[in-house]
Amino acid sequence: MGRMKLPGAIIIAAFVVVVGVSSTIAQDSALVADIESMISLGEKVHPSFAESIRDRIKANPAVVVQALLPKIEDTAAEEKNLAVYVWALGFTKDPNAADGIIALCDKTESDLVGSNCLNALAAIGDEKSGAYIFAALDKTEGENERFEILNLLAQMQYEPALPVAMQIMEVYFKQFYWKPIFIFGKYGDMDVPMLM
């Protein structure tokens, strides 16, 4: 056995890189295809399939952001598609997705899509997302809807919302004591000075 010639070693190395890249592209395409399958299945989607997709999104968020941001900009996309695309984008936790999600939330008339947008922004959890959700709180009148938004802000531990969250103590404490506990428990130690 002789020594491998340099050009042969380069060809083998190039082959390994191409096979690795091809494998990654195939996995990325499979993930996006599975998200589309999830949409087709609708309510029949098995929870383990959704969980598998969620775990794969978390493992490779950049692919999902790159593939789905253009899809949420599609004005012809159906409500169910947009709802799932935004759901998936939330699991990326990528702040680069926030602008697209905010733009969709501003233009949608669908409660489902709007709710998924706010949930996705809370999952992303950056300052821009927090500020947007906090601004949505000011535009929301219903008690239950306000509670849901305060819950998202607490999930993010969005500190500017703490003074507003204190208002739920007055509204809910006697009748629905669990609601303040639910919110303030998520804030952890951040809310202690306000509760004293």
Disulfide bonds with the S-S distance in Angstrom:
none
